[in-house]
Amino acid sequence: MKLLLGGLYIGFGFFIDFFQFMLAQAFVALGAGLQAITPVGGGLAGTGAGCAVGWSLATDILTGITGCIQGGIIGAAGGVVASIFGTGIGIALAYIISVCITLSFGTMLVTLLWFSGMRYPGSTLGVYIAEIFPLVNIAPGWGIYAARCVYKHYTKESVRQVTNKIAPHNNTFPPKEYEAAA
């Protein structure tokens, strides 16, 4: 049962890493798509808005057509400006989502491990520090953290069992015989 529980912790850790990685890739792709589509989309939206405003304010057809052209130029310029920052916006969103996943799912994993008696503050601090850095946080830090905690816990537990089989009276220090003699 304990081994199954350890496997579930490790699986949950790697699920967090996979979830972070896939969302980061999706947001970077979204930013690249934004960069590719915004000049055309901005031009079309600007033309539509310019036509709507131009026709509503126009007194004749020539003023309406001029409004459509002006709206198209302004919309395309806005689209070009937005496309410059498209990939950067995607990368920033990916980092923000990754931090949010760390603060929610990562904290949940740490809590589960700590309630199971797998308290290793150095490893916990290390994984949180690694998750702060933008390109390091896509590495499988949570899965490795969970595997390390489970390994250290079961190694310490097996050493304790072997020690109790070899010298069962050594559960306290100093042994009770020495305390009675003193």
N, CA, C and O atoms as a DFTB+ gen file, in Angstrom:
728 C
 N C O
     1  1       0.814      -1.193       0.000
     2  2       0.000       0.000       0.000
     3  2       0.860       1.260       0.000
     4  3       0.553       2.235      -0.686
     5  1       1.947       1.227       0.783
     6  2       2.813       2.399       0.845
     7  2       3.496       2.647      -0.493
     8  3       3.665       3.793      -0.912
     9  1       3.886       1.564      -1.161
    10  2       4.539       1.706      -2.451
    11  2       3.567       2.281      -3.485
    12  3       3.960       3.085      -4.329
    13  1       2.316       1.872      -3.419
    14  2       1.300       2.403      -4.322
    15  2       1.086       3.892      -4.064
    16  3       0.942       4.675      -5.003
    17  1       1.066       4.274      -2.809
    18  2       0.901       5.678      -2.460
    19  2       2.086       6.503      -2.963
    20  3       1.903       7.606      -3.479
    21  1       3.293       5.972      -2.814
    22  2       4.469       6.659      -3.340
    23  2       4.404       6.810      -4.855
    24  3       4.777       7.851      -5.396
    25  1       3.932       5.773      -5.539
    26  2       3.771       5.848      -6.985
    27  2       2.742       6.880      -7.401
    28  3       2.902       7.549      -8.422
    29  1       1.682       7.011      -6.607
    30  2       0.677       8.041      -6.898
    31  2       1.257       9.440      -6.721
    32  3       0.956      10.338      -7.508
    33  1       2.081       9.632      -5.700
    34  2       2.723      10.932      -5.512
    35  2       3.637      11.264      -6.682
    36  3       3.621      12.382      -7.195
    37  1       4.424      10.295      -7.095
    38  2       5.337      10.523      -8.215
    39  2       4.544      10.793      -9.489
    40  3       4.891      11.686     -10.262
    41  1       3.484      10.028      -9.709
    42  2       2.643      10.254     -10.885
    43  2       2.004      11.633     -10.875
    44  3       1.921      12.289     -11.913
    45  1       1.552      12.075      -9.705
    46  2       0.964      13.402      -9.595
    47  2       2.004      14.481      -9.876
    48  3       1.699      15.494     -10.505
    49  1       3.238      14.260      -9.407
    50  2       4.312      15.218      -9.679
    51  2       4.597      15.340     -11.167
    52  3       4.756      16.447     -11.683
    53  1       4.661      14.208     -11.858
    54  2       4.907      14.264     -13.300
    55  2       3.693      14.799     -14.058
    56  3       3.851      15.397     -15.122
    57  1       2.485      14.595     -13.527
    58  2       1.293      15.207     -14.137
    59  2       1.392      16.726     -14.072
    60  3       1.068      17.410     -15.043
    61  1       1.840      17.260     -12.929
    62  2       2.000      18.711     -12.799
    63  2       2.992      19.223     -13.838
    64  3       2.746      20.232     -14.499
    65  1       4.118      18.515     -13.976
    66  2       5.132      18.934     -14.955
    67  2       4.584      18.899     -16.379
    68  3       4.815      19.820     -17.162
    69  1       3.862      17.839     -16.708
    70  2       3.291      17.709     -18.053
    71  2       2.258      18.817     -18.301
    72  3       2.222      19.413     -19.377
    73  1       1.433      19.079     -17.309
    74  2       0.404      20.113     -17.426
    75  2       1.044      21.484     -17.637
    76  3       0.596      22.258     -18.483
    77  1       2.090      21.782     -16.867
    78  2       2.803      23.044     -17.030
    79  2       3.408      23.159     -18.421
    80  3       3.288      24.197     -19.071
    81  1       4.052      22.101     -18.874
    82  2       4.728      22.126     -20.166
    83  2       3.728      22.319     -21.303
    84  3       3.953      23.128     -22.202
    85  1       2.625      21.576     -21.261
    86  2       1.645      21.675     -22.348
    87  2       0.964      23.049     -22.368
    88  3       0.740      23.605     -23.443
    89  1       0.636      23.594     -21.212
    90  2       0.038      24.929     -21.201
    91  2       1.034      25.988     -21.667
    92  3       0.651      26.931     -22.359
    93  1       2.304      25.843     -21.296
    94  2       3.314      26.790     -21.762
    95  2       3.429      26.736     -23.283
    96  3       3.509      27.777     -23.935
    97  1       3.437      25.536     -23.848
    98  2       3.513      25.415     -25.308
    99  2       2.272      26.013     -25.965
   100  3       2.375      26.664     -27.005
   101  1       1.114      25.800     -25.373
   102  2      -0.124      26.337     -25.939
   103  2      -0.118      27.863     -25.929
   104  3      -0.552      28.486     -26.898
   105  1       0.363      28.468     -24.858
   106  2       0.377      29.926     -24.810
   107  2       1.426      30.527     -25.741
   108  3       1.203      31.594     -26.312
   109  1       2.561      29.860     -25.899
   110  2       3.553      30.350     -26.862
   111  2       2.992      30.231     -28.282
   112  3       3.176      31.136     -29.097
   113  1       2.314      29.131     -28.580
   114  2       1.684      28.986     -29.893
   115  2       0.587      30.029     -30.086
   116  3       0.425      30.564     -31.183
   117  1      -0.161      30.318     -29.033
   118  2      -1.181      31.356     -29.109
   119  2      -0.547      32.708     -29.417
   120  3      -1.071      33.476     -30.224
   121  1       0.574      32.993     -28.775
   122  2       1.282      34.246     -29.049
   123  2       1.807      34.309     -30.462
   124  3       1.739      35.357     -31.104
   125  1       2.334      33.194     -30.958
   126  2       2.813      33.171     -32.347
   127  2       1.649      33.328     -33.319
   128  3       1.778      34.010     -34.336
   129  1       0.518      32.705     -33.015
   130  2      -0.663      32.881     -33.848
   131  2      -1.160      34.308     -33.813
   132  3      -1.582      34.860     -34.830
   133  1      -1.108      34.904     -32.626
   134  2      -1.490      36.307     -32.490
   135  2      -0.581      37.187     -33.335
   136  3      -1.035      38.133     -33.978
   137  1       0.705      36.864     -33.325
   138  2       1.661      37.633     -34.106
   139  2       1.396      37.480     -35.600
   140  3       1.575      38.429     -36.364
   141  1       0.974      36.303     -36.013
   142  2       0.746      36.073     -37.438
   143  2      -0.577      36.658     -37.921
   144  3      -0.671      37.117     -39.059
   145  1      -1.585      36.645     -37.078
   146  2      -2.928      36.991     -37.553
   147  2      -3.333      38.435     -37.281
   148  3      -4.267      38.933     -37.911
   149  1      -2.664      39.118     -36.366
   150  2      -3.141      40.454     -35.991
   151  2      -3.065      41.497     -37.096
   152  3      -3.962      42.339     -37.141
   153  1      -2.081      41.525     -37.991
   154  2      -2.142      42.558     -39.035
   155  2      -3.386      42.416     -39.920
   156  3      -4.053      43.406     -40.220
   157  1      -3.692      41.193     -40.332
   158  2      -4.860      40.970     -41.175
   159  2      -6.131      41.208     -40.372
   160  3      -7.034      41.911     -40.824
   161  1      -6.200      40.621     -39.176
   162  2      -7.379      40.801     -38.335
   163  2      -7.591      42.249     -37.948
   164  3      -8.723      42.733     -37.929
   165  1      -6.499      42.949     -37.636
   166  2      -6.608      44.366     -37.295
   167  2      -7.083      45.192     -38.472
   168  3      -7.886      46.112     -38.320
   169  1      -6.578      44.856     -39.648
   170  2      -7.021      45.567     -40.848
   171  2      -8.493      45.347     -41.123
   172  3      -9.221      46.290     -41.433
   173  1      -8.938      44.090     -41.008
   174  2     -10.351      43.790     -41.255
   175  2     -11.254      44.424     -40.197
   176  3     -12.283      45.015     -40.524
   177  1     -10.865      44.298     -38.943
   178  2     -11.672      44.883     -37.867
   179  2     -11.683      46.405     -37.971
   180  3     -12.719      47.041     -37.782
   181  1     -10.526      46.979     -38.273
   182  2     -10.456      48.434     -38.428
   183  2     -11.279      48.921     -39.602
   184  3     -11.941      49.956     -39.527
   185  1     -11.233      48.166     -40.683
   186  2     -12.041      48.541     -41.841
   187  2     -13.523      48.459     -41.498
   188  3     -14.297      49.350     -41.847
   189  1     -13.917      47.384     -40.812
   190  2     -15.320      47.261     -40.417
   191  2     -15.749      48.377     -39.496
   192  3     -16.814      48.965     -39.684
   193  1     -14.921      48.682     -38.485
   194  2     -15.270      49.756     -37.549
   195  2     -15.261      51.105     -38.252
   196  3     -16.134      51.943     -38.029
   197  1     -14.251      51.303     -39.114
   198  2     -14.184      52.576     -39.859
   199  2     -15.373      52.752     -40.781
   200  3     -15.916      53.851     -40.899
   201  1     -15.780      51.674     -41.435
   202  2     -16.957      51.750     -42.304
   203  2     -18.206      52.055     -41.502
   204  3     -19.032      52.867     -41.918
   205  1     -18.349      51.413     -40.360
   206  2     -19.539      51.649     -39.542
   207  2     -19.597      53.093     -39.074
   208  3     -20.642      53.741     -39.151
   209  1     -18.455      53.597     -38.582
   210  2     -18.422      54.985     -38.120
   211  2     -18.552      55.939     -39.303
   212  3     -19.288      56.924     -39.249
   213  1     -17.811      55.621     -40.390
   214  2     -17.841      56.488     -41.572
   215  2     -19.227      56.591     -42.177
   216  3     -19.666      57.686     -42.530
   217  1     -19.922      55.476     -42.303
   218  2     -21.262      55.510     -42.891
   219  2     -22.260      56.199     -41.969
   220  3     -23.184      56.863     -42.437
   221  1     -22.077      56.042     -40.656
   222  2     -23.040      56.690     -39.752
   223  2     -22.839      58.203     -39.719
   224  3     -23.799      58.946     -39.512
   225  1     -21.609      58.669     -39.920
   226  2     -21.334      60.107     -39.909
   227  2     -21.356      60.735     -41.302
   228  3     -21.353      61.958     -41.446
   229  1     -21.379      59.888     -42.314
   230  2     -21.240      60.393     -43.684
   231  2     -22.496      61.111     -44.144
   232  3     -23.628      60.760     -43.815
   233  1     -22.215      62.136     -44.926
   234  2     -23.317      62.851     -45.569
   235  2     -23.493      62.395     -47.009
   236  3     -24.550      62.573     -47.616
   237  1     -22.421      61.799     -47.541
   238  2     -22.507      61.266     -48.900
   239  2     -21.648      60.010     -49.016
   240  3     -20.988      59.627     -48.050
   241  1     -21.645      59.375     -50.159
   242  2     -20.918      58.109     -50.372
   243  2     -19.413      58.313     -50.260
   244  3     -18.723      57.464     -49.696
   245  1     -18.890      59.414     -50.780
   246  2     -17.457      59.661     -50.760
   247  2     -16.932      59.753     -49.333
   248  3     -15.848      59.241     -49.055
   249  1     -17.648      60.374     -48.439
   250  2     -17.246      60.455     -47.027
   251  2     -17.285      59.068     -46.383
   252  3     -16.413      58.756     -45.571
   253  1     -18.254      58.236     -46.713
   254  2     -18.334      56.872     -46.189
   255  2     -17.171      56.021     -46.645
   256  3     -16.612      55.267     -45.850
   257  1     -16.795      56.124     -47.908
   258  2     -15.648      55.362     -48.428
   259  2     -14.358      55.851     -47.778
   260  3     -13.489      55.045     -47.444
   261  1     -14.228      57.137     -47.600
   262  2     -13.038      57.686     -46.932
   263  2     -12.948      57.163     -45.492
   264  3     -11.856      56.843     -45.022
   265  1     -14.068      57.073     -44.798
   266  2     -14.090      56.519     -43.439
   267  2     -13.660      55.065     -43.420
   268  3     -12.957      54.642     -42.502
   269  1     -14.069      54.293     -44.416
   270  2     -13.648      52.886     -44.500
   271  2     -12.140      52.782     -44.700
   272  3     -11.489      51.951     -44.068
   273  1     -11.590      53.600     -45.556
   274  2     -10.149      53.556     -45.836
   275  2      -9.359      53.971     -44.593
   276  3      -8.379      53.319     -44.230
   277  1      -9.786      55.051     -43.945
   278  2      -9.089      55.501     -42.733
   279  2      -9.154      54.444     -41.621
   280  3      -8.156      54.192     -40.946
   281  1     -10.304      53.839     -41.438
   282  2     -10.438      52.786     -40.428
   283  2      -9.576      51.585     -40.741
   284  3      -9.008      50.978     -39.833
   285  1      -9.466      51.225     -42.032
   286  2      -8.606      50.113     -42.430
   287  2      -7.144      50.387     -42.161
   288  3      -6.421      49.498     -41.712
   289  1      -6.697      51.597     -42.427
   290  2      -5.291      51.955     -42.196
   291  2      -4.981      51.962     -40.702
   292  3      -3.957      51.432     -40.271
   293  1      -5.872      52.566     -39.914
   294  2      -5.653      52.620     -38.462
   295  2      -5.711      51.216     -37.852
   296  3      -4.900      50.887     -36.987
   297  1      -6.646      50.399     -38.287
   298  2      -6.755      49.027     -37.773
   299  2      -5.556      48.176     -38.139
   300  3      -5.075      47.400     -37.313
   301  1      -5.062      48.310     -39.370
   302  2      -3.882      47.541     -39.779
   303  2      -2.648      47.988     -39.001
   304  3      -1.822      47.163     -38.610
   305  1      -2.525      49.302     -38.775
   306  2      -1.385      49.795     -37.993
   307  2      -1.445      49.262     -36.570
   308  3      -0.429      48.850     -36.009
   309  1      -2.643      49.271     -35.988
   310  2      -2.794      48.695     -34.644
   311  2      -2.485      47.207     -34.631
   312  3      -1.900      46.709     -33.669
   313  1      -2.866      46.491     -35.675
   314  2      -2.566      45.065     -35.774
   315  2      -1.078      44.794     -35.881
   316  3      -0.569      43.841     -35.292
   317  1      -0.374      45.642     -36.643
   318  2       1.082      45.486     -36.776
   319  2       1.763      45.731     -35.438
   320  3       2.672      44.992     -35.061
   321  1       1.337      46.751     -34.724
   322  2       1.919      47.038     -33.409
   323  2       1.650      45.873     -32.451
   324  3       2.541      45.476     -31.699
   325  1       0.449      45.329     -32.472
   326  2       0.122      44.195     -31.604
   327  2       0.895      42.946     -32.001
   328  3       1.246      42.135     -31.144
   329  1       1.165      42.783     -33.299
   330  2       1.871      41.574     -33.733
   331  2       3.334      41.585     -33.324
   332  3       3.954      40.528     -33.206
   333  1       3.883      42.756     -33.110
   334  2       5.271      42.836     -32.649
   335  2       5.410      42.159     -31.289
   336  3       6.416      41.505     -31.013
   337  1       4.408      42.317     -30.454
   338  2       4.459      41.802     -29.099
   339  2       3.736      40.466     -28.931
   340  3       3.603      39.996     -27.801
   341  1       3.265      39.840     -30.006
   342  2       2.452      38.627     -29.911
   343  2       3.146      37.477     -29.216
   344  3       2.600      36.910     -28.270
   345  1       4.338      37.122     -29.662
   346  2       5.050      35.999     -29.052
   347  2       5.468      36.331     -27.625
   348  3       5.420      35.473     -26.745
   349  1       5.876      37.572     -27.398
   350  2       6.233      37.991     -26.039
   351  2       5.055      37.890     -25.084
   352  3       5.214      37.494     -23.929
   353  1       3.879      38.247     -25.568
   354  2       2.678      38.121     -24.745
   355  2       2.411      36.656     -24.428
   356  3       2.057      36.314     -23.299
   357  1       2.583      35.782     -25.435
   358  2       2.392      34.345     -25.212
   359  2       3.371      33.777     -24.204
   360  3       2.997      32.968     -23.355
   361  1       4.627      34.198     -24.295
   362  2       5.641      33.711     -23.352
   363  2       5.342      34.224     -21.942
   364  3       5.478      33.482     -20.969
   365  1       4.936      35.486     -21.831
   366  2       4.606      36.037     -20.509
   367  2       3.406      35.311     -19.903
   368  3       3.404      35.003     -18.711
   369  1       2.391      35.037     -20.715
   370  2       1.230      34.297     -20.208
   371  2       1.621      32.878     -19.791
   372  3       1.122      32.367     -18.788
   373  1       2.510      32.242     -20.555
   374  2       2.962      30.893     -20.202
   375  2       3.663      30.902     -18.853
   376  3       3.435      30.010     -18.036
   377  1       4.510      31.893     -18.604
   378  2       5.213      31.979     -17.326
   379  2       4.239      32.230     -16.178
   380  3       4.356      31.621     -15.114
   381  1       3.288      33.118     -16.394
   382  2       2.313      33.433     -15.343
   383  2       1.481      32.199     -14.997
   384  3       1.249      31.919     -13.821
   385  1       1.034      31.465     -16.010
   386  2       0.250      30.253     -15.768
   387  2       1.101      29.200     -15.058
   388  3       0.612      28.489     -14.180
   389  1       2.372      29.102     -15.440
   390  2       3.259      28.135     -14.794
   391  2       3.433      28.450     -13.308
   392  3       3.430      27.545     -12.473
   393  1       3.582      29.713     -12.987
   394  2       3.697      30.110     -11.576
   395  2       2.397      29.799     -10.832
   396  3       2.429      29.343      -9.689
   397  1       1.269      30.042     -11.471
   398  2      -0.020      29.740     -10.827
   399  2      -0.177      28.240     -10.583
   400  3      -0.697      27.834      -9.544
   401  1       0.266      27.419     -11.527
   402  2       0.199      25.968     -11.342
   403  2       1.125      25.541     -10.212
   404  3       0.776      24.668      -9.417
   405  1       2.303      26.152     -10.139
   406  2       3.228      25.843      -9.052
   407  2       2.617      26.191      -7.702
   408  3       2.711      25.415      -6.751
   409  1       1.996      27.354      -7.623
   410  2       1.438      27.783      -6.343
   411  2       0.192      27.004      -5.951
   412  3      -0.167      26.982      -4.774
   413  1      -0.476      26.366      -6.903
   414  2      -1.676      25.600      -6.557
   415  2      -1.379      24.102      -6.496
   416  3      -1.410      23.507      -5.419
   417  1      -1.096      23.496      -7.638
   418  2      -0.863      22.049      -7.671
   419  2       0.426      21.665      -6.947
   420  3       0.465      20.649      -6.252
   421  1       1.475      22.464      -7.103
   422  2       2.732      22.163      -6.433
   423  2       2.601      22.208      -4.921
   424  3       3.130      21.349      -4.216
   425  1       1.899      23.210      -4.433
   426  2       1.669      23.302      -2.995
   427  2       0.808      22.148      -2.501
   428  3       0.990      21.666      -1.383
   429  1      -0.133      21.703      -3.338
   430  2      -0.952      20.551      -2.963
   431  2      -0.078      19.290      -2.845
   432  3      -0.250      18.504      -1.913
   433  1       0.861      19.097      -3.791
   434  2       1.757      17.941      -3.719
   435  2       2.643      18.003      -2.485
   436  3       2.830      16.997      -1.800
   437  1       3.189      19.179      -2.198
   438  2       4.026      19.336      -1.004
   439  2       3.224      19.015       0.253
   440  3       3.728      18.352       1.159
   441  1       1.993      19.476       0.311
   442  2       1.142      19.215       1.474
   443  2       0.856      17.724       1.627
   444  3       0.917      17.188       2.734
   445  1       0.544      17.057       0.521
   446  2       0.294      15.609       0.577
   447  2       1.531      14.850       1.054
   448  3       1.432      13.944       1.881
   449  1       2.684      15.223       0.530
   450  2       3.921      14.546       0.940
   451  2       4.227      14.818       2.416
   452  3       4.640      13.910       3.136
   453  1       4.033      16.029       2.860
   454  2       4.333      16.353       4.246
   455  2       3.377      15.641       5.197
   456  3       3.793      15.196       6.267
   457  1       2.113      15.527       4.827
   458  2       1.173      14.803       5.686
   459  2       1.458      13.309       5.698
   460  3       1.035      12.610       6.619
   461  1       2.165      12.809       4.698
   462  2       2.537      11.397       4.655
   463  2       3.861      11.140       5.368
   464  3       4.356      10.013       5.354
   465  1       4.428      12.141       5.975
   466  2       5.667      11.972       6.722
   467  2       6.917      12.151       5.876
   468  3       8.016      11.832       6.330
   469  1       6.777      12.645       4.677
   470  2       7.928      12.839       3.793
   471  2       8.313      14.309       3.814
   472  3       8.102      15.034       2.843
   473  1       8.883      14.739       4.942
   474  2       9.224      16.143       5.140
   475  2      10.695      16.350       4.846
   476  3      11.562      15.922       5.608
   477  1      10.967      17.008       3.735
   478  2      12.345      17.310       3.350
   479  2      12.399      18.759       2.906
   480  3      12.268      19.045       1.715
   481  1      12.592      19.692       3.855
   482  2      12.517      21.124       3.535
   483  2      13.541      21.578       2.494
   484  3      13.250      22.478       1.707
   485  1      14.717      20.984       2.472
   486  2      15.724      21.378       1.481
   487  2      15.262      21.092       0.066
   488  3      15.438      21.918      -0.829
   489  1      14.676      19.931      -0.135
   490  2      14.155      19.579      -1.458
   491  2      12.968      20.459      -1.821
   492  3      12.822      20.867      -2.973
   493  1      12.130      20.749      -0.851
   494  2      10.958      21.593      -1.102
   495  2      11.392      22.995      -1.513
   496  3      10.876      23.547      -2.484
   497  1      12.324      23.560      -0.788
   498  2      12.825      24.889      -1.119
   499  2      13.489      24.884      -2.490
   500  3      13.325      25.823      -3.268
   501  1      14.237      23.826      -2.784
   502  2      14.912      23.729      -4.073
   503  2      13.955      23.711      -5.253
   504  3      14.207      24.367      -6.264
   505  1      12.859      22.966      -5.138
   506  2      11.919      22.891      -6.257
   507  2      11.177      24.213      -6.424
   508  3      10.887      24.611      -7.552
   509  1      10.868      24.894      -5.342
   510  2      10.202      26.193      -5.475
   511  2      11.134      27.233      -6.099
   512  3      10.698      28.045      -6.915
   513  1      12.406      27.214      -5.722
   514  2      13.374      28.143      -6.315
   515  2      13.550      27.834      -7.800
   516  3      13.645      28.754      -8.614
   517  1      13.595      26.561      -8.160
   518  2      13.742      26.188      -9.573
   519  2      12.523      26.610     -10.389
   520  3      12.655      26.948     -11.565
   521  1      11.356      26.594      -9.785
   522  2      10.143      26.967     -10.517
   523  2      10.024      28.469     -10.733
   524  3       9.163      28.905     -11.497
   525  1      10.855      29.269     -10.086
   526  2      10.815      30.717     -10.275
   527  2      11.396      31.110     -11.629
   528  3      10.907      32.045     -12.263
   529  1      12.430      30.408     -12.076
   530  2      13.146      30.805     -13.286
   531  2      12.402      30.359     -14.538
   532  3      11.972      29.209     -14.625
   533  1      12.244      31.262     -15.514
   534  2      11.359      31.002     -16.653
   535  2      11.673      29.764     -17.491
   536  3      10.732      29.053     -17.843
   537  1      12.890      29.463     -17.827
   538  2      13.137      28.289     -18.664
   539  2      13.414      27.030     -17.853
   540  3      13.312      25.920     -18.376
   541  1      13.760      27.193     -16.592
   542  2      14.012      26.034     -15.742
   543  2      12.695      25.400     -15.300
   544  3      12.641      24.202     -15.021
   545  1      11.629      26.209     -15.235
   546  2      10.373      25.704     -14.690
   547  2       9.648      24.742     -15.624
   548  3       8.641      24.159     -15.222
   549  1      10.122      24.552     -16.857
   550  2       9.494      23.545     -17.712
   551  2      10.177      22.179     -17.563
   552  3       9.719      21.187     -18.129
   553  1      11.266      22.137     -16.804
   554  2      11.902      20.851     -16.494
   555  2      11.008      20.085     -15.515
   556  3      10.216      20.700     -14.801
   557  1      11.121      18.765     -15.471
   558  2      10.220      17.982     -14.599
   559  2      10.607      18.058     -13.121
   560  3      10.959      17.046     -12.515
   561  1      10.540      19.235     -12.557
   562  2      10.951      19.446     -11.169
   563  2      10.039      18.794     -10.153
   564  3      10.518      18.248      -9.159
   565  1       8.725      18.837     -10.377
   566  2       7.799      18.271      -9.397
   567  2       7.866      16.753      -9.375
   568  3       7.770      16.148      -8.307
   569  1       8.025      16.133     -10.522
   570  2       8.146      14.675     -10.562
   571  2       9.423      14.197      -9.885
   572  3       9.415      13.213      -9.146
   573  1      10.514      14.899     -10.142
   574  2      11.795      14.543      -9.517
   575  2      11.724      14.795      -8.011
   576  3      12.250      14.012      -7.220
   577  1      11.073      15.887      -7.620
   578  2      10.909      16.179      -6.192
   579  2      10.123      15.068      -5.493
   580  3      10.520      14.598      -4.427
   581  1       9.015      14.655      -6.095
   582  2       8.204      13.594      -5.481
   583  2       8.981      12.287      -5.417
   584  3       8.934      11.592      -4.402
   585  1       9.698      11.938      -6.491
   586  2      10.491      10.708      -6.496
   587  2      11.582      10.756      -5.433
   588  3      11.848       9.759      -4.762
   589  1      12.210      11.916      -5.284
   590  2      13.269      12.044      -4.275
   591  2      12.704      11.895      -2.859
   592  3      13.297      11.220      -2.018
   593  1      11.567      12.525      -2.604
   594  2      10.959      12.416      -1.276
   595  2      10.546      10.988      -0.965
   596  3      10.780      10.500       0.141
   597  1       9.931      10.311      -1.932
   598  2       9.501       8.925      -1.725
   599  2      10.724       8.031      -1.514
   600  3      10.718       7.177      -0.628
   601  1      11.761       8.218      -2.312
   602  2      12.982       7.400      -2.177
   603  2      13.636       7.619      -0.816
   604  3      13.994       6.656      -0.137
   605  1      13.793       8.880      -0.414
   606  2      14.418       9.148       0.887
   607  2      13.593       8.585       2.032
   608  3      14.145       8.062       3.000
   609  1      12.276       8.690       1.926
   610  2      11.409       8.195       2.994
   611  2      11.509       6.678       3.122
   612  3      11.668       6.161       4.228
   613  1      11.418       5.968       2.017
   614  2      11.451       4.510       2.091
   615  2      12.842       3.985       2.392
   616  3      12.970       2.916       2.990
   617  1      13.884       4.696       2.000
   618  2      15.239       4.299       2.372
   619  2      15.430       4.452       3.873
   620  3      15.974       3.558       4.523
   621  1      14.989       5.573       4.429
   622  2      15.117       5.794       5.872
   623  2      14.278       4.774       6.647
   624  3      14.699       4.282       7.694
   625  1      13.094       4.463       6.125
   626  2      12.219       3.505       6.802
   627  2      12.807       2.092       6.770
   628  3      12.710       1.361       7.756
   629  1      13.419       1.703       5.643
   630  2      13.999       0.364       5.574
   631  2      15.233       0.256       6.454
   632  3      15.475      -0.801       7.036
   633  1      16.025       1.329       6.567
   634  2      17.183       1.325       7.475
   635  2      16.699       1.211       8.911
   636  3      17.314       0.505       9.710
   637  1      15.624       1.884       9.254
   638  2      15.069       1.805      10.598
   639  2      14.604       0.381      10.910
   640  3      14.818      -0.101      12.023
   641  1      13.977      -0.296       9.955
   642  2      13.510      -1.663      10.177
   643  2      14.675      -2.615      10.368
   644  3      14.627      -3.486      11.237
   645  1      15.730      -2.460       9.562
   646  2      16.904      -3.331       9.708
   647  2      17.583      -3.084      11.042
   648  3      18.010      -4.034      11.698
   649  1      17.693      -1.825      11.459
   650  2      18.316      -1.498      12.736
   651  2      17.515      -2.089      13.896
   652  3      18.098      -2.589      14.857
   653  1      16.206      -2.036      13.815
   654  2      15.384      -2.601      14.882
   655  2      15.488      -4.119      14.934
   656  3      15.341      -4.691      16.013
   657  1      15.735      -4.795      13.815
   658  2      15.911      -6.249      13.821
   659  2      17.255      -6.638      14.414
   660  3      17.360      -7.638      15.124
   661  1      18.289      -5.843      14.123
   662  2      19.636      -6.174      14.614
   663  2      19.756      -5.831      16.091
   664  3      20.225      -6.654      16.877
   665  1      19.347      -4.646      16.476
   666  2      19.491      -4.207      17.860
   667  2      18.190      -3.582      18.330
   668  3      18.056      -2.358      18.318
   669  1      17.224      -4.403      18.747
   670  2      15.921      -3.855      19.122
   671  2      15.957      -2.984      20.377
   672  3      15.058      -2.169      20.582
   673  1      16.987      -3.142      21.223
   674  2      17.040      -2.353      22.455
   675  2      17.582      -0.951      22.200
   676  3      17.559      -0.123      23.111
   677  1      18.064      -0.656      21.009
   678  2      18.689       0.626      20.709
   679  2      17.687       1.673      20.232
   680  3      18.036       2.537      19.427
   681  1      16.471       1.610      20.706
   682  2      15.484       2.584      20.269
   683  2      15.663       3.932      20.948
   684  3      15.205       4.950      20.431
   685  1      16.319       3.950      22.094
   686  2      16.562       5.215      22.782
   687  2      18.051       5.384      22.988
   688  3      18.802       4.409      23.019
   689  1      18.469       6.622      23.128
   690  2      19.876       6.895      23.410
   691  2      19.937       7.856      24.579
   692  3      19.256       8.880      24.535
   693  1      20.667       7.606      25.566
   694  2      21.452       6.393      25.830
   695  2      20.546       5.253      26.265
   696  3      19.438       5.478      26.750
   697  1      21.029       4.020      26.086
   698  2      20.202       2.867      26.478
   699  2      19.845       2.921      27.960
   700  3      20.567       3.516      28.760
   701  1      18.752       2.310      28.307
   702  2      18.229       2.365      29.673
   703  2      19.175       1.686      30.673
   704  3      19.172       2.044      31.851
   705  1      19.994       0.701      30.220
   706  2      20.917       0.047      31.156
   707  2      21.927       1.037      31.714
   708  3      22.297       0.965      32.886
   709  1      22.378       1.976      30.856
   710  2      23.361       2.950      31.299
   711  2      22.736       3.980      32.245
   712  3      23.394       4.450      33.174
   713  1      21.497       4.320      32.015
   714  2      20.828       5.277      32.887
   715  2      20.628       4.672      34.280
   716  3      20.731       5.374      35.286
   717  1      20.340       3.353      34.335
   718  2      20.118       2.687      35.630
   719  2      21.448       2.608      36.405
   720  3      21.456       2.717      37.631
   721  1      22.555       2.423      35.700
   722  2      23.861       2.290      36.352
   723  2      24.344       3.626      36.893
   724  3      25.122       3.659      37.846
   725  1      23.904       4.713      36.308
   726  2      24.412       6.027      36.721
   727  2      23.752       6.561      37.929
   728  3      24.086       7.656      38.382
